[in-house]
Amino acid sequence: MGSHRAGRFARNLGVEPRRKLLALHRQMDGCRLCPGVLGPVVHGEAVTSRVLLVGQAPGPREGTFGRPFAWTAGKTMFRWFERALGAGEEEFRSRVYIAAVARCFPGKAKGGGDRRPDAGEVANCRRYLEREVAILEPELVIPVGTLAIEQVLGEKAPLVEVVGRQRRVRYHGREMEVVCLPHPSGASTWPRTRPGASLLERSLRLISRHPAVARLFRRSKAVSPSGGALRAAPLRPSRAHPLPRGAGEG
């Protein structure tokens, strides 16, 4: 079902970009540049979309499923998008290209949790992101989690300064708009407590209203976590929260 839908939307945007993505995925699958990570390489389907979601790194189970955000954190993230866009996981995967800062599971950290990819591992995978951006020419990028946010924005900042806002950046040589999301890991309480919960809802609202997203999900109905329609709300100043650490799933 997912592959069929992906192909249908790819044809709507042109066949050549999809062929290029498939060729790039074959190159990724053969990559062995990072000796410290655990394969296999994980990437999404070759969906030729103007919306690019960038995660951090696969968790320990994504390789088994052969797709990013395939475990508990992914389920949480797709519930967010279902609230905002009225689209379930498979529909979202068929319309949005899902990439990541690192494409292999980095392994476990000594202190517990998933290890954060090191600078060399991020650099090795950057070449693939650069080519994906060149092929897709995205209008909107959605970085999910600390590492992805830092890589897309080119700077470190507290979550309260980046989530719930839309900005324009130059990413891999192309101008595009960015809306950041916190990581959906169950280990982080930030998206479920104040001010994170309201900022998350604001980011989802910005995503749902972006023209590139609106074209993909024309018949969707966005709802808030409480079940009502998502409404615009003023952003209240609040105490800065540091970006949570850890690679996590996605």
N, C-alpha and C positions, 0 to 999 in steps of 0.2 A: 504494500500500500504506500509506504513512505517513498520508495524509489520511483513508483509510478507518478506520484504527485510531483516529486522533485523534477522528473523529466518533463512533465507538462508545463510547469512554471519556467523551466529552463528554455523550452522551445519558444515561449512567449517573449523571452528577452534575447533570443539568439542562440544558435547552436554552437558557434565557434568558442565563446567563453566557456561553455560546459566542456568542450573537448580539451581546452587548455587546462581546466581544473582537474579533469580526470588524469591527464598526463602528469600534472604536478603531484597528484595523490600517489601515483605509481612511484614517483621519485621519493616522496616522503616515506612510503612503505619500505623502501630499500635503504633508508638512512640509518647509519650506524656510527654517527660522529661522536656520540656522548657515551663513554664507557661506564659512567656512574649511574645511568638510568636503567629502568626495567621496561623492556618492550612488551607488547608491540607498539608501533606508532598508532596513535588514535587521531582520527579526523572525522568531521561530519561528511554529509553527502555533498556531491558537486552541484549545489544549488546556486544558480546564477541570480543572485539577489543584490539589490542596492542597499540592503541592511546587513551589516556585519556584526556579529556578536563575538567578542573575544574573551575567552575564559583564561584561567591561570595555567593549570596543568591537569592531566588526568589523575584520578585517584586509583587505588589498587584494583578496582573492579571494572573500570572502563575498558581495559584491553580485552577482557572476556566478552563484553557485549559488542565491542567494535564500534563504539560511538561515544562522543563526549557527553558529559552530564547524564550518565546512565544510572546513577545510584541515588541515594537519598537526597543529597544536595540538589541534584538535578530535578528530582520530583518537586522539591520546594520551589525552585526557580520557575519551572513550567506552570506551577499553580499561580505564581505571580502573574505570568503572562496570560494565563487563562482569565484571571480577574480583569486584567487591563484590556485585553484584545478580544475576549470571547472565543479564543482559539485554543484547542487542546494541544498536547505535546507533539503529536505526529503532524498536525497541521502546521505548527510553528516550525518544526524541523524541515518541513517541505518548502517553506517560504523564506526562511532566514538562513544565511550561511553562518555556520558555527566554526570558529577557529579557536586557537589558544596560543598563549605566549610560549608554552612548551608542549610538545606532542607526545612525550613518553612519561610514564609514572616515575617521579624522581626518587622514590623509595621513602622509607621512614626516617624521621629525624631521631637523633640520639635521645632527646628528651621526650619523645613521643610525638604523635601526629605525623602528618606528611611533611617531608623535607621540601623546603623552598628551592626551586631551581637556581643554580648558581649563574653568575654572569656569563660564563662560557656556554652553558646550555641554552640560555636565553638567546645569546648571539647566534648560535647554530640554527635555532628555529626561526630567527628573525628573517632569514632569507626567504623562507616559505611565506611568512606573513606579507613581506614586501611584494612578492609575486601575486599573492591572492588579491591584495589591494589593487595592483596594476591591472589584473584581469577583471575584477568586479567593478572598479571605480565606485565604491560605496558612497552614498549620500549621508548615511548615519552609521556610526559605530557605537556599540554598547559594550564597554568594558565591564566585566563582572569580577569583583574582588580586588584586593590590594595590589597585587603584582600587575594585573592587567591594567588597572587604572593608572599606575605609575608609568607603565610602558607607553600607553596611549597619550597621556597628557605630558609626559616628559618631565614630571616633577612629583615629589611627594607632598601630600597635603592631608589634613584631617578629613575624615569622611563627611563631616558637616559642611565642609567647604566645597565638596565636589558632588555629592549626591543631592538630587532634587534641583539640579541646575542643568541648563543646556548651554554649551559653548561651542565655538568653532575653532578647530585646530588644524594644523598641517601634520598629517600622519603618513609616513612613508611616501612623501612627495606629493600628496594630494590633499586639498582642502575638503574638510567634511565636518559635520556636526557630531557632537559627542554628548551622550547622556550616560552617566555612570550608575552602576548598581553595586550594592554591597554583596559580599559573598553569601550565598544561601546556606552555608554550613550550619548544621544544628549546634555546633560548638560555639557559635557566635550569637550573643543575645542582641547585638546592635539592631538588626532589622525588626526586632520584636518589642523594643522598648523605646521610650522617648529620648531624643528626638528622631531616632532612626526610623521608626515605623512611619511617621508622617513624611519624612524625607523620601523614604522608599516609595510611598504612594505618589508623591509628587513626581518622582522620576518616571514611574510607570505611566502617569498621566501625560508627561511630556513625550514619552515614546509613542503612546497611542495616538497622539495628535500630530506627530511628525508626518509630513507629506509622503515620504517614502514608505512609512509603515501603513498609512491610510490607504495607499494604493494596493498594498498586499492583503489587507484585511478589511475590505470595503464593507462587508456585511456583518462585521463583528459588533458586539455590544459590550462595552467596558463596565465593570462593576467594581465597587470598593470592597475591602476586606469584610465589611459588615453586610454586604449584599446589595447596597444601593449604588446609584450611578456615581462614577468618579467626578468630583467637583473641584474647581479651582479653589485654592485656599492660600492665604498669605503665609509667607515663610517667616517664622518667628526666630529672632536671634537666640542662640543657645550655646552652651559650653562646648568647646571643641572636644571631639573624641578622636584618639589616634586610630590610624588604620590598623585593623587586626592582622596579625602575622599568620604565616602558614600558607602552603600552596593549596591544599584541599582538592576536592573533586572539581573538575572543570577547569 
